[in-house]
Every structure is written in C-alpha cells, then in structure tokens.
Amino acid sequence: MCGIVGAVAQRDIAEILLEGLRRLEYRGYDSAGLAVVDSEGHMTRVRRLGKVQMLAQAVEEQPLHGGTGIAHTRWATHGEPSESNAHPHVSEHIVVVHNGIIENHEPLRALLQSRGYVFVTETDTEVIAHLVHWELEQGGTLREAVLRAIPQLRGAYGTVIMDTRDPGTLLAARSGSPLVIGLGMGENFIASDQLALLPVTRRFIFLKEGDIAEVTRRSVVIFDKSGAEVKRQEIESNLQYDAGDKGIYRHYMQKEIFEQPNAIKNTLTGRISHGEVDLSELGPNANEMLAQVEHIQIVACGTSYNSGMVSRYWFEALAGVPCDVEIASEFRYRKSAVRRNSLMITLSQSGETADTLAALRLSKELGYLGSLAICNVPGSSLVRESDLALMTKAGTEIGVASTKAFTTQLTVLLMLVAKLARLKGQDASIEHDIVHGLQALPNRIEQMLSQDKRIEQLAERFSDKHHALFLGRGDPVSDRYGRGAEAERDLLHSRGSLCGGRA
C-alpha cells in the first residue's frame, strides 16, 4: 500500500512531491518522507510519522530547494511505524525509496554487515541503499551500479534511487510492483501510480516487469532485465482525478457510495445497442475466442475476488458455462489442472495487484485458451498483458472499502454473461432480461440511496455492537463483501456464514 513519487526538473520540486503523495493517500500508510537534492549536491531529508499533512507542515518550517527528489508513503512491513523507519533511506550519498518486500533481505544484510556496513533501521529498504553504495564503490556509474545490484534482490518491489553526487539523475527499477514514468518539457517524473503525476503531465511510460530506467530532465533510457536498452510505448492518459474534493460528504467512502449510479451509467455507455450487449471494443477476433469457451477460471484478490464469486453463479446459471473462482495468491502457488478451452478472467481495480499479475503470467504457461482482464485503469499492467480487456470506467476510488469499483465490476461481468449466453445459443430472453435490468439499475440504486436518512437511523441501532454475523444464501455478496467491508472500515469483528451451513 506504499506510494512513490520522484521528480527531476530545473524548478524546485518539493511541492510536486508533496502533491503526489497527497494523491496517493488513498492507498493507506503510516508515515511519509521526502528527500530533495539541489544542483550543488546538498541533500535535505524530512520524514514524519503520520499524515502527509504533517510532512507538509514540516517542509513549510524547513523549506526545501532543489530540482531532484524522491518521496514516499510507507505502510510498515519490516520494522515498526516510526520516523527512523520512514523512507527515504540513505547510505552515505545514496538515497532510496522502495515499495514491496525484499525477500532475501536477511542474507543480504548479513553480507553487507560483513563488509562493514552499519544498519540504523529495521527495514529491508536499507539493504537496497547499502547494496547500491557497495556496487558503486566497486566502480562505474550509478546506472551500472544499479544494474549490478538489482539482480541480487529477490521479491516483489519497485524502487527509485538517487545519488547526491550526481544531482539530476534518478534510477527506477520494477520487479512485481508498478512504476510509471511521467514525461514533461525539460523535466521528468516517476511514480507508483499515474494519479500522482496528473497535475504535471499526461504523457506516461509504464515500466514493464524487470525494467530499469535512468531518468534525467531531458531523457529517459530504459533497460530490460538482461541489461539491454529497450523502447517502451508512450501513452497519452485521459484519466481524470475527480475524487479530490469530498464535497458535501463526510468521507470518501460515502461520496463514492453515492457516485455508484453515475459510475454504472458510465460503465454501460456505448455497450448496449438495440437491446443487446455490444462488446465490440474487445476487437474483431473476440467472438471467435469467446465462442470456444467451455470453462471460465476467475482469479482475483480482495473485493475483486468477491465480484468473481458472485459472477460464478451467473456464468453457470445464465450462460451455461462452468466457472471456478480462486484467490490469486492460492492459484499461483499450487499445481492446477487446466480445463479444456478455459478462459482466464482476472479482476483488479488497479490492474497492478501483484498476485493477480503473477497468476495471469502463470496462466500463459499453463495453456489457457486466452485471458480477459476486467479493470478500472487503462494502460495498467493487467490490461497490457491480457489478450482482451474490459474497462469498468468507475472513476477514481479513494475510499478504503471498495464501493463503485465493486458494483461496476459486477456490471461488466453481467454484460459478459449476456454476451456468452448469446454465443452459446441460450434463450434470447436471458440477454433481454439482463439488458433490461442493467438499464434500470442506476435508477434503482438512486432510489435506494434516497433512503439514506432511514439507513442512518438503522445504523445507529448497531453502533455500539462489537460483533457482526452476516448470513445469506446463493451468491456470497452478503457474506464475504459485507464481512470484509465491516472489518476493513470499522475494525469490527465480523463473521459470515451461508444459510444451511454451520456457523
């Protein structure tokens, strides 16, 4: 859940870094920090436990000048939440921020300690800083040192590295955790999410797995995992950051609950024609692939997994296609048998969920008929690496508990069910009923939301409770989604059970 922002420019970039971190606050974090280097190589680092606002206040008291810098929001994994464990981390003149986990940090720590390095934090990130410093001491440029250091790391991570002796250059490396390059005029940027960079650019390069990028004000040079220089596609983003203002709502989750009718309207726009579902956006060869489908394997994590579980009932009951759903982390670590003509469907709001991406890559080795991603972020890794993709068009979701991302996923899945039902020769009334229901859905949700005062009164009756039991039958939304939302949002102990099963 960490966030990264980096910038190389002629102007002071502290406020750009801070604004980028603000736009990544939805990811969750416990501390934040930044480091800025001026043209003379003088580095200033500020870190704070708590909110980005506390970091911003500290920067106001200690203005930072310089055109090269990196910033980070941390969700503690190795080491407790503390100012000393907050990023960026340093090893003399090497400065590092990092998302993810370095799985072999303990043997690397021991190796580096044997070389005389002293560790001052409990984090795995400090290993990267010392390792790059060691490699740089062996000779060569920062780029060469990073190219030698990165293959020694094991795990899923994204990292950005700078050298105060070489102001004006950032090195970024991606291995299982997303990084995107933002392209400006005489300035360039790096982030873990393009949302962080929308105030300064609309032009992006998404790093691929194993890429290492050298970023200066005037150039971006990318190397693949073998060290060979490669070209990556530049993408013009039309993504809108429309969620920054809560407006009349108390919090983002409430705002996004009330955005669901419009979000679903956006999801449906251009996809229903003459009473039928129109998914021509999938391309000219999609019908041929979908017509061959004899089985569907859905893989996802979190709320997206819940969406998949709901749709399993639909695929089997309405389209007549057998469907299995599995949590991505389980799928990727077990040996599985692939059904004949099985379509792999992956679900992810961000398109960067590490386990889901790993499961997609594994499916290509296992011999699935094809892959289809259902995602909210065009240009994300999941979309780029899948054969087919459908966008949910939910807009930015900042609330911790998923709302409109969940309901728009279900909307897309139901349209896909209708499409498959037609291709499989099911009764035409099935698609007719689905289309009719989907067209009515936004108004139905608006009617339900108009009862918010009554819902609030009902909620008051449970405000002093410490436990919740969710019961349901059929699709598991009442169980898994309700239980997960309660636990995530209210820190309320909750348990779910299907009616007919033993609680």
FIBA-761368 format. One record per residue (C-alpha): residue in three letters; residue number from 0; x, y, z. Coordinates in nm, 3 decimals. Last residue first. Layout:
# FIBA-761368
NODE  residuo  num        X        Y        Z
NODE      Ala  NUM        X        Y        Z
...
# end
This chain:
# FIBA-761368
NODE  residuo  num        X        Y        Z
NODE      Ala  502   -2.182   -2.115    1.168
NODE      Arg  501   -2.284   -2.449    1.024
NODE      Gly  500   -2.414   -2.430    0.671
NODE      Gly  499   -2.778   -2.404    0.568
NODE      Cys  498   -2.760   -2.028    0.546
NODE      Leu  497   -2.414   -1.932    0.427
NODE      Ser  496   -2.197   -1.798    0.705
NODE      Gly  495   -2.018   -1.475    0.773
NODE      Arg  494   -1.817   -1.345    1.065
NODE      Ser  493   -1.739   -0.999    1.189
NODE      His  492   -1.509   -0.831    1.439
NODE      Leu  491   -1.543   -0.460    1.380
NODE      Leu  490   -1.241   -0.260    1.266
NODE      Asp  489   -1.498   -0.016    1.125
NODE      Arg  488   -1.388    0.011    0.762
NODE      Glu  487   -1.189   -0.303    0.695
NODE      Ala  486   -1.379   -0.541    0.923
NODE      Glu  485   -1.718   -0.411    0.818
NODE      Ala  484   -1.628   -0.410    0.449
NODE      Gly  483   -1.492   -0.765    0.467
NODE      Arg  482   -1.799   -0.903    0.640
NODE      Gly  481   -2.035   -0.732    0.398
NODE      Tyr  480   -1.835   -0.843    0.095
NODE      Arg  479   -1.788   -1.202    0.208
NODE      Asp  478   -2.131   -1.288    0.344
NODE      Ser  477   -2.399   -1.078    0.179
NODE      Val  476   -2.212   -1.099   -0.152
NODE      Pro  475   -2.199   -1.477   -0.143
NODE      Asp  474   -2.435   -1.555   -0.430
NODE      Gly  473   -2.693   -1.803   -0.309
NODE      Arg  472   -2.783   -1.791    0.059
NODE      Gly  471   -2.702   -1.536    0.324
NODE      Leu  470   -2.596   -1.469    0.681
NODE      Phe  469   -2.362   -1.199    0.809
NODE      Leu  468   -2.278   -1.205    1.182
NODE      Ala  467   -2.146   -0.886    1.340
NODE      His  466   -1.950   -0.829    1.662
NODE      His  465   -1.873   -0.530    1.884
NODE      Lys  464   -2.209   -0.355    1.883
NODE      Asp  463   -2.246    0.006    1.999
NODE      Ser  462   -2.325    0.149    1.654
NODE      Phe  461   -2.580   -0.122    1.574
NODE      Arg  460   -2.903    0.070    1.637
NODE      Glu  459   -2.744    0.383    1.493
NODE      Ala  458   -2.712    0.203    1.159
NODE      Leu  457   -3.089    0.181    1.134
NODE      Gln  456   -3.120    0.557    1.174
NODE      Glu  455   -2.853    0.609    0.907
NODE      Ile  454   -3.042    0.379    0.670
NODE      Arg  453   -3.357    0.585    0.728
NODE      Lys  452   -3.167    0.903    0.647
NODE      Asp  451   -3.006    0.737    0.342
NODE      Gln  450   -3.341    0.644    0.188
NODE      Ser  449   -3.260    0.835   -0.131
NODE      Leu  448   -2.975    0.586   -0.173
NODE      Met  447   -3.225    0.310   -0.253
NODE      Gln  446   -3.400    0.518   -0.516
NODE      Glu  445   -3.065    0.614   -0.668
NODE      Ile  444   -2.968    0.246   -0.680
NODE      Arg  443   -3.288    0.162   -0.867
NODE      Asn  442   -3.228    0.450   -1.107
NODE      Pro  441   -2.878    0.323   -1.187
NODE      Leu  440   -3.004   -0.038   -1.227
NODE      Ala  439   -3.285    0.012   -1.479
NODE      Gln  438   -3.060   -0.023   -1.784
NODE      Leu  437   -2.889   -0.321   -1.623
NODE      Gly  436   -3.218   -0.498   -1.556
NODE      His  435   -3.346   -0.453   -1.911
NODE      Val  434   -3.014   -0.571   -2.053
NODE      Ile  433   -3.012   -0.880   -1.830
NODE      Asp  432   -3.375   -0.961   -1.913
NODE      His  431   -3.316   -0.935   -2.287
NODE      Glu  430   -2.995   -1.138   -2.262
NODE      Ile  429   -3.181   -1.421   -2.091
NODE      Ser  428   -3.489   -1.384   -2.315
NODE      Ala  427   -3.277   -1.480   -2.615
NODE      Asp  426   -3.267   -1.841   -2.491
NODE      Gln  425   -2.911   -1.972   -2.479
NODE      Gly  424   -2.722   -2.029   -2.803
NODE      Lys  423   -2.373   -2.029   -2.655
NODE      Leu  422   -2.282   -1.701   -2.826
NODE      Arg  421   -2.596   -1.539   -2.682
NODE      Ala  420   -2.525   -1.664   -2.328
NODE      Leu  419   -2.163   -1.553   -2.366
NODE      Lys  418   -2.265   -1.193   -2.438
NODE      Ala  417   -2.516   -1.190   -2.152
NODE      Val  416   -2.251   -1.324   -1.911
NODE      Leu  415   -2.008   -1.057   -2.033
NODE      Met  414   -2.268   -0.791   -1.959
NODE      Leu  413   -2.308   -0.941   -1.610
NODE      Leu  412   -1.932   -0.928   -1.556
NODE      Val  411   -1.918   -0.563   -1.662
NODE      Thr  410   -2.193   -0.469   -1.414
NODE      Leu  409   -2.034   -0.676   -1.137
NODE      Gln  408   -1.706   -0.490   -1.188
NODE      Thr  407   -1.904   -0.165   -1.182
NODE      Thr  406   -2.052   -0.262   -0.844
NODE      Phe  405   -1.714   -0.341   -0.688
NODE      Ala  404   -1.530   -0.036   -0.822
NODE      Lys  403   -1.827    0.175   -0.706
NODE      Thr  402   -1.786    0.065   -0.345
NODE      Ser  401   -1.448   -0.067   -0.227
NODE      Ala  400   -1.361   -0.016    0.140
NODE      Val  399   -1.056    0.211    0.174
NODE      Gly  398   -1.221    0.506    0.000
NODE      Ile  397   -1.015    0.662   -0.280
NODE      Glu  396   -1.184    0.529   -0.594
NODE      Thr  395   -1.102    0.718   -0.914
NODE      Gly  394   -1.351    0.666   -1.194
NODE      Ala  393   -1.569    0.358   -1.230
NODE      Lys  392   -1.498    0.309   -1.601
NODE      Thr  391   -1.511   -0.073   -1.561
NODE      Met  390   -1.271   -0.129   -1.851
NODE      Leu  389   -1.291   -0.454   -2.045
NODE      Ala  388   -0.973   -0.625   -2.163
NODE      Leu  387   -0.870   -0.899   -2.406
NODE      Asp  386   -0.542   -1.083   -2.464
NODE      Ser  385   -0.405   -0.971   -2.127
NODE      Glu  384   -0.058   -0.823   -2.062
NODE      Arg  383   -0.143   -0.459   -2.127
NODE      Val  382   -0.463   -0.468   -1.923
NODE      Leu  381   -0.302   -0.634   -1.622
NODE      Ser  380   -0.003   -0.400   -1.637
NODE      Ser  379   -0.220   -0.087   -1.633
NODE      Gly  378   -0.273    0.112   -1.952
NODE      Pro  377   -0.639    0.170   -1.885
NODE      Val  376   -0.718    0.159   -1.511
NODE      Asn  375   -1.052    0.025   -1.387
NODE      Cys  374   -1.001   -0.342   -1.472
NODE      Ile  373   -1.164   -0.654   -1.609
NODE      Ala  372   -0.887   -0.852   -1.777
NODE      Leu  371   -0.951   -1.132   -2.029
NODE      Ser  370   -0.706   -1.413   -2.096
NODE      Gly  369   -0.690   -1.685   -2.360
NODE      Leu  368   -0.747   -2.054   -2.424
NODE      Tyr  367   -0.537   -2.138   -2.119
NODE      Gly  366   -0.214   -2.330   -2.177
NODE      Leu  365   -0.035   -2.340   -1.842
NODE      Glu  364    0.247   -2.101   -1.932
NODE      Lys  363    0.013   -1.814   -2.015
NODE      Ser  362   -0.179   -1.889   -1.694
NODE      Leu  361    0.138   -1.828   -1.492
NODE      Arg  360    0.159   -1.472   -1.622
NODE      Leu  359   -0.203   -1.411   -1.524
NODE      Ala  358   -0.143   -1.559   -1.178
NODE      Ala  357    0.159   -1.332   -1.126
NODE      Leu  356   -0.050   -1.031   -1.225
NODE      Thr  355   -0.321   -1.134   -0.978
NODE      Asp  354   -0.063   -1.180   -0.702
NODE      Ala  353    0.090   -0.836   -0.763
NODE      Thr  352   -0.231   -0.634   -0.793
NODE      Glu  351   -0.139   -0.380   -1.063
NODE      Gly  350   -0.457   -0.356   -1.267
NODE      Ser  349   -0.586   -0.101   -1.020
NODE      Gln  348   -0.940   -0.229   -0.970
NODE      Ser  347   -0.844   -0.589   -1.038
NODE      Leu  346   -1.026   -0.886   -1.190
NODE      Thr  345   -0.861   -1.158   -1.398
NODE      Ile  344   -1.054   -1.386   -1.633
NODE      Met  343   -0.872   -1.693   -1.770
NODE      Leu  342   -1.076   -1.868   -2.039
NODE      Ser  341   -1.071   -2.249   -2.039
NODE      Asn  340   -1.087   -2.435   -2.368
NODE      Arg  339   -1.033   -2.773   -2.195
NODE      Arg  338   -0.983   -2.744   -1.819
NODE      Val  337   -0.638   -2.662   -1.684
NODE      Ala  336   -0.512   -2.873   -1.394
NODE      Ser  335   -0.354   -2.691   -1.102
NODE      Lys  334   -0.027   -2.704   -0.910
NODE      Arg  333   -0.041   -2.455   -0.626
NODE      Tyr  332    0.136   -2.126   -0.559
NODE      Arg  331   -0.016   -1.905   -0.828
NODE      Phe  330   -0.375   -2.007   -0.764
NODE      Glu  329   -0.356   -1.954   -0.388
NODE      Ser  328   -0.224   -1.597   -0.416
NODE      Ala  327   -0.480   -1.524   -0.687
NODE      Ile  326   -0.783   -1.617   -0.479
NODE      Glu  325   -0.982   -1.867   -0.681
NODE      Val  324   -1.305   -1.872   -0.878
NODE      Asp  323   -1.430   -2.162   -1.090
NODE      Cys  322   -1.688   -2.139   -1.369
NODE      Pro  321   -1.882   -2.389   -1.579
NODE      Val  320   -2.058   -2.217   -1.873
NODE      Gly  319   -2.437   -2.241   -1.903
NODE      Ala  318   -2.469   -1.871   -1.980
NODE      Leu  317   -2.742   -1.795   -1.725
NODE      Ala  316   -2.698   -2.040   -1.436
NODE      Glu  315   -2.325   -2.116   -1.477
NODE      Phe  314   -2.195   -1.773   -1.569
NODE      Trp  313   -2.435   -1.603   -1.327
NODE      Tyr  312   -2.348   -1.811   -1.020
NODE      Arg  311   -1.979   -1.759   -1.088
NODE      Ser  310   -2.045   -1.387   -1.117
NODE      Val  309   -2.097   -1.352   -0.742
NODE      Met  308   -1.770   -1.530   -0.664
NODE      Gly  307   -1.585   -1.312   -0.915
NODE      Ser  306   -1.710   -0.995   -0.752
NODE      Asn  305   -1.595   -1.130   -0.415
NODE      Tyr  304   -1.250   -1.193   -0.563
NODE      Ser  303   -1.246   -0.830   -0.677
NODE      Thr  302   -1.316   -0.731   -0.317
NODE      Gly  301   -0.992   -0.891   -0.205
NODE      Cys  300   -0.787   -1.072   -0.469
NODE      Ala  299   -0.859   -1.210   -0.817
NODE      Val  298   -0.861   -1.518   -1.039
NODE      Ile  297   -1.160   -1.632   -1.244
NODE      Gln  296   -1.134   -1.957   -1.441
NODE      Ile  295   -1.405   -1.997   -1.705
NODE      His  294   -1.490   -2.319   -1.887
NODE      Glu  293   -1.607   -2.426   -2.232
NODE      Val  292   -1.505   -2.112   -2.420
NODE      Gln  291   -1.488   -2.162   -2.797
NODE      Ala  290   -1.748   -1.892   -2.875
NODE      Leu  289   -1.546   -1.648   -2.664
NODE      Met  288   -1.238   -1.690   -2.885
NODE      Glu  287   -1.423   -1.641   -3.214
NODE      Asn  286   -1.623   -1.353   -3.072
NODE      Ala  285   -1.303   -1.179   -2.960
NODE      Asn  284   -1.135   -1.177   -3.301
NODE      Pro  283   -1.268   -0.842   -3.422
NODE      Gly  282   -1.183   -0.644   -3.107
NODE      Leu  281   -1.290   -0.636   -2.745
NODE      Glu  280   -1.442   -0.292   -2.807
NODE      Ser  279   -1.719   -0.478   -2.992
NODE      Leu  278   -1.871   -0.552   -2.652
NODE      Asp  277   -2.229   -0.470   -2.751
NODE      Val  276   -2.492   -0.616   -2.516
NODE      Glu  275   -2.825   -0.634   -2.694
NODE      Gly  274   -3.148   -0.433   -2.684
NODE      His  273   -3.069   -0.238   -2.998
NODE      Ser  272   -2.727   -0.136   -2.864
NODE      Ile  271   -2.587   -0.166   -2.513
NODE      Arg  270   -2.215   -0.112   -2.455
NODE      Gly  269   -2.174    0.250   -2.557
NODE      Thr  268   -2.240    0.377   -2.205
NODE      Leu  267   -2.297    0.088   -1.962
NODE      Thr  266   -1.991    0.151   -1.745
NODE      Asn  265   -2.057    0.525   -1.747
NODE      Lys  264   -2.414    0.464   -1.627
NODE      Ile  263   -2.269    0.235   -1.359
NODE      Ala  262   -2.043    0.515   -1.235
NODE      Asn  261   -2.333    0.760   -1.243
NODE      Pro  260   -2.544    0.537   -1.017
NODE      Gln  259   -2.243    0.450   -0.796
NODE      Glu  258   -2.139    0.805   -0.711
NODE      Phe  257   -2.344    0.800   -0.391
NODE      Ile  256   -2.136    0.515   -0.249
NODE      Glu  255   -1.826    0.701   -0.366
NODE      Lys  254   -1.908    1.009   -0.160
NODE      Gln  253   -1.981    0.798    0.148
NODE      Met  252   -1.648    0.618    0.108
NODE      Tyr  251   -1.466    0.945    0.052
NODE      His  250   -1.571    1.098    0.384
NODE      Arg  249   -1.825    1.334    0.535
NODE      Tyr  248   -1.995    1.416    0.206
NODE      Ile  247   -2.098    1.761    0.086
NODE      Gly  246   -1.794    1.799   -0.141
NODE      Lys  245   -1.536    1.528   -0.077
NODE      Asp  244   -1.295    1.701   -0.315
NODE      Gly  243   -1.003    1.505   -0.459
NODE      Ala  242   -1.218    1.248   -0.637
NODE      Asp  241   -1.215    1.365   -0.996
NODE      Tyr  240   -0.859    1.279   -1.093
NODE      Gln  239   -0.941    1.221   -1.457
NODE      Leu  238   -0.761    0.965   -1.670
NODE      Asn  237   -0.719    1.077   -2.031
NODE      Ser  236   -0.363    0.944   -2.046
NODE      Glu  235   -0.138    0.978   -2.350
NODE      Ile  234    0.078    0.664   -2.363
NODE      Glu  233    0.445    0.632   -2.462
NODE      Gln  232    0.542    0.280   -2.561
NODE      Arg  231    0.867    0.135   -2.427
NODE      Lys  230    1.199    0.125   -2.609
NODE      Val  229    1.476   -0.107   -2.492
NODE      Glu  228    1.842   -0.091   -2.386
NODE      Ala  227    1.978   -0.434   -2.298
NODE      Gly  226    2.060   -0.501   -1.932
NODE      Ser  225    1.914   -0.853   -1.932
NODE      Lys  224    1.625   -0.739   -1.711
NODE      Asp  223    1.529   -0.473   -1.965
NODE      Phe  222    1.690   -0.130   -1.988
NODE      Ile  221    1.515    0.205   -2.022
NODE      Val  220    1.663    0.546   -2.101
NODE      Val  219    1.453    0.853   -2.020
NODE      Ser  218    1.598    1.186   -2.125
NODE      Arg  217    1.594    1.562   -2.080
NODE      Arg  216    1.548    1.619   -1.708
NODE      Thr  215    1.710    1.286   -1.622
NODE      Val  214    1.565    0.937   -1.577
NODE      Glu  213    1.758    0.609   -1.596
NODE      Ala  212    1.505    0.327   -1.610
NODE      Ile  211    1.536   -0.039   -1.504
NODE      Asp  210    1.276   -0.280   -1.639
NODE      Gly  209    1.223   -0.627   -1.487
NODE      Glu  208    0.846   -0.628   -1.542
NODE      Lys  207    0.745   -0.348   -1.774
NODE      Leu  206    0.770    0.022   -1.699
NODE      Phe  205    0.465    0.225   -1.791
NODE      Ile  204    0.561    0.529   -1.998
NODE      Phe  203    0.338    0.831   -1.947
NODE      Arg  202    0.226    1.156   -2.103
NODE      Arg  201   -0.050    1.347   -1.922
NODE      Thr  200    0.186    1.559   -1.715
NODE      Val  199    0.228    1.786   -1.411
NODE      Pro  198   -0.103    1.777   -1.221
NODE      Leu  197   -0.164    1.415   -1.334
NODE      Leu  196    0.154    1.288   -1.166
NODE      Ala  195    0.023    1.117   -0.851
NODE      Leu  194   -0.267    0.962   -1.039
NODE      Gln  193   -0.012    0.783   -1.261
NODE      Asp  192    0.056    0.540   -0.976
NODE      Ser  191    0.392    0.418   -0.839
NODE      Ala  190    0.552    0.740   -0.951
NODE      Ile  189    0.840    0.880   -1.157
NODE      Phe  188    0.882    1.225   -1.314
NODE      Asn  187    1.052    1.410   -1.595
NODE      Glu  186    1.153    1.768   -1.667
NODE      Gly  185    1.258    1.965   -1.974
NODE      Met  184    0.903    1.951   -2.105
NODE      Gly  183    0.738    1.664   -1.917
NODE      Leu  182    0.718    1.285   -1.935
NODE      Gly  181    0.582    1.085   -1.642
NODE      Ile  180    0.748    0.747   -1.586
NODE      Val  179    0.535    0.475   -1.425
NODE      Leu  178    0.625    0.218   -1.161
NODE      Pro  177    0.430   -0.090   -1.060
NODE      Ser  176    0.545   -0.355   -0.810
NODE      Gly  175    0.648   -0.702   -0.932
NODE      Ser  174    1.008   -0.613   -1.015
NODE      Arg  173    1.045   -0.251   -1.128
NODE      Ala  172    1.363   -0.046   -1.106
NODE      Ala  171    1.400    0.332   -1.114
NODE      Leu  170    1.723    0.531   -1.133
NODE      Leu  169    1.710    0.909   -1.086
NODE      Thr  168    1.952    1.167   -1.227
NODE      Gly  167    1.979    1.545   -1.189
NODE      Pro  166    2.212    1.552   -0.894
NODE      Asp  165    2.505    1.309   -0.935
NODE      Arg  164    2.695    1.331   -0.605
NODE      Thr  163    2.361    1.319   -0.421
NODE      Asp  162    2.299    0.978   -0.577
NODE      Met  161    1.937    0.881   -0.641
NODE      Ile  160    1.739    0.558   -0.627
NODE      Val  159    1.377    0.469   -0.702
NODE      Thr  158    1.242    0.124   -0.609
NODE      Gly  157    0.961   -0.111   -0.703
NODE      Tyr  156    0.929   -0.446   -0.532
NODE      Ala  155    0.820   -0.808   -0.543
NODE      Gly  154    1.095   -1.030   -0.406
NODE      Arg  153    1.457   -1.127   -0.455
NODE      Leu  152    1.738   -0.873   -0.491
NODE      Gln  151    2.081   -0.965   -0.634
NODE      Pro  150    1.967   -0.889   -0.991
NODE      Ile  149    1.909   -0.526   -0.880
NODE      Ala  148    2.265   -0.457   -0.764
NODE      Arg  147    2.460   -0.493   -1.090
NODE      Leu  146    2.223   -0.280   -1.298
NODE      Val  145    2.208   -0.035   -1.007
NODE      Ala  144    2.586    0.001   -1.004
NODE      Glu  143    2.598    0.046   -1.381
NODE      Arg  142    2.336    0.320   -1.366
NODE      Leu  141    2.513    0.490   -1.077
NODE      Thr  140    2.828    0.495   -1.289
NODE      Gly  139    3.131    0.270   -1.273
NODE      Gly  138    3.347    0.135   -0.993
NODE      Gln  137    3.343   -0.107   -0.700
NODE      Glu  136    3.227    0.179   -0.476
NODE      Leu  135    2.909    0.197   -0.686
NODE      Glu  134    2.839   -0.168   -0.609
NODE      Trp  133    2.876   -0.108   -0.236
NODE      His  132    2.651    0.201   -0.246
NODE      Val  131    2.388    0.006   -0.441
NODE      Leu  130    2.396   -0.268   -0.176
NODE      His  129    2.385   -0.017    0.111
NODE      Ala  128    2.076    0.160   -0.026
NODE      Ile  127    1.900   -0.164   -0.122
NODE      Val  126    1.958   -0.318    0.223
NODE      Glu  125    1.811   -0.005    0.382
NODE      Thr  124    1.482   -0.098    0.217
NODE      Asp  123    1.450   -0.420    0.420
NODE      Thr  122    1.368   -0.207    0.721
NODE      Glu  121    1.478   -0.232    1.085
NODE      Thr  120    1.682    0.089    1.071
NODE      Val  119    2.037    0.203    1.155
NODE      Phe  118    2.231   -0.066    0.969
NODE      Val  117    2.611   -0.046    0.982
NODE      Tyr  116    2.802   -0.154    0.671
NODE      Gly  115    3.143   -0.310    0.728
NODE      Arg  114    3.160   -0.572    0.453
NODE      Ser  113    3.041   -0.841    0.695
NODE      Gln  112    2.744   -0.616    0.764
NODE      Leu  111    2.670   -0.617    0.390
NODE      Leu  110    2.665   -0.997    0.377
NODE      Ala  109    2.447   -1.023    0.688
NODE      Arg  108    2.200   -0.769    0.547
NODE      Leu  107    2.195   -0.955    0.216
NODE      Pro  106    2.121   -1.281    0.400
NODE      Glu  105    1.833   -1.108    0.585
NODE      His  104    1.698   -0.905    0.291
NODE      Asn  103    1.625   -1.214    0.080
NODE      Glu  102    1.251   -1.149    0.046
NODE      Ile  101    1.285   -0.781   -0.039
NODE      Ile  100    0.925   -0.667    0.006
NODE      Gly   99    0.716   -0.406   -0.172
NODE      Asn   98    0.763   -0.035   -0.235
NODE      His   97    1.101    0.136   -0.210
NODE      Val   96    1.261    0.475   -0.161
NODE      Val   95    1.639    0.517   -0.177
NODE      Val   94    1.916    0.775   -0.126
NODE      Ile   93    2.284    0.701   -0.195
NODE      His   92    2.535    0.966   -0.075
NODE      Glu   91    2.617    0.799    0.261
NODE      Ser   90    2.378    0.503    0.263
NODE      Val   89    2.036    0.661    0.290
NODE      His   88    1.673    0.570    0.346
NODE      Pro   87    1.380    0.773    0.211
NODE      His   86    1.163    0.646    0.375
NODE      Ala   85    1.022    0.600    0.726
NODE      Asn   84    1.198    0.358    0.963
NODE      Ser   83    1.351    0.640    1.169
NODE      Glu   82    1.018    0.823    1.185
NODE      Ser   81    0.845    0.517    1.319
NODE      Pro   80    0.596    0.250    1.213
NODE      Glu   79    0.759   -0.076    1.325
NODE      Gly   78    1.015   -0.262    1.117
NODE      His   77    0.971   -0.479    0.811
NODE      Thr   76    0.615   -0.437    0.681
NODE      Ala   75    0.510   -0.083    0.772
NODE      Trp   74    0.290    0.104    0.526
NODE      Arg   73    0.510    0.384    0.398
NODE      Thr   72    0.438    0.698    0.195
NODE      His   71    0.733    0.803   -0.018
NODE      Ala   70    0.916    1.093   -0.177
NODE      Ile   69    1.206    1.136   -0.418
NODE      Gly   68    1.397    1.443   -0.528
NODE      Thr   67    1.582    1.639   -0.793
NODE      Gly   66    1.520    2.008   -0.863
NODE      Gly   65    1.629    2.159   -0.534
NODE      His   64    1.517    2.384   -0.253
NODE      Leu   63    1.342    2.254    0.057
NODE      Pro   62    1.180    2.495    0.301
NODE      Gln   61    1.218    2.391    0.668
NODE      Glu   60    0.909    2.515    0.854
NODE      Glu   59    0.693    2.471    0.546
NODE      Val   58    0.853    2.128    0.493
NODE      Ala   57    0.748    2.026    0.846
NODE      Gln   56    0.391    2.135    0.773
NODE      Ala   55    0.393    1.926    0.454
NODE      Leu   54    0.514    1.620    0.648
NODE      Met   53    0.231    1.665    0.898
NODE      Gln   52   -0.013    1.698    0.608
NODE      Val   51    0.123    1.373    0.464
NODE      Lys   50   -0.023    1.201    0.769
NODE      Gly   49    0.151    1.013    1.049
NODE      Leu   48    0.517    0.959    1.139
NODE      Arg   47    0.728    1.223    0.970
NODE      Arg   46    1.033    1.235    0.748
NODE      Val   45    1.235    1.524    0.603
NODE      Arg   44    1.558    1.483    0.406
NODE      Thr   43    1.774    1.762    0.270
NODE      Met   42    2.050    1.684    0.021
NODE      His   41    2.323    1.923   -0.098
NODE      Gly   40    2.457    1.808   -0.433
NODE      Glu   39    2.535    2.154   -0.568
NODE      Ser   38    2.235    2.146   -0.805
NODE      Asp   37    1.999    2.085   -0.513
NODE      Val   36    1.892    1.749   -0.374
NODE      Val   35    1.549    1.680   -0.222
NODE      Ala   34    1.447    1.399    0.013
NODE      Leu   33    1.093    1.306    0.109
NODE      Gly   32    0.903    1.135    0.389
NODE      Ala   31    0.578    0.977    0.495
NODE      Ser   30    0.447    0.755    0.772
NODE      Asp   29    0.160    0.515    0.849
NODE      Tyr   28    0.016    0.447    0.504
NODE      Gly   27   -0.308    0.373    0.316
NODE      Arg   26   -0.351    0.365   -0.061
NODE      Tyr   25   -0.596    0.656   -0.054
NODE      Glu   24   -0.305    0.883    0.039
NODE      Leu   23   -0.164    0.853   -0.313
NODE      Arg   22   -0.294    1.189   -0.435
NODE      Arg   21   -0.149    1.355   -0.127
NODE      Leu   20    0.188    1.194   -0.203
NODE      Gly   19    0.190    1.348   -0.550
NODE      Glu   18    0.104    1.686   -0.401
NODE      Leu   17    0.401    1.652   -0.166
NODE      Leu   16    0.640    1.560   -0.446
NODE      Ile   15    0.524    1.849   -0.665
NODE      Glu   14    0.558    2.081   -0.362
NODE      Ala   13    0.920    1.975   -0.309
NODE      Ile   12    1.007    2.016   -0.680
NODE      Asp   11    1.202    2.340   -0.701
NODE      Arg   10    1.248    2.419   -1.071
NODE      Gln    9    1.501    2.279   -1.318
NODE      Ala    8    1.343    1.933   -1.301
NODE      Val    7    1.392    1.570   -1.196
NODE      Ala    6    1.099    1.428   -0.998
NODE      Gly    5    1.009    1.124   -0.788
NODE      Val    4    0.690    0.995   -0.626
NODE      Ile    3    0.639    0.658   -0.454
NODE      Gly    2    0.341    0.519   -0.262
NODE      Cys    1    0.306    0.230   -0.017
NODE      Met    0    0.000    0.000    0.000
# end
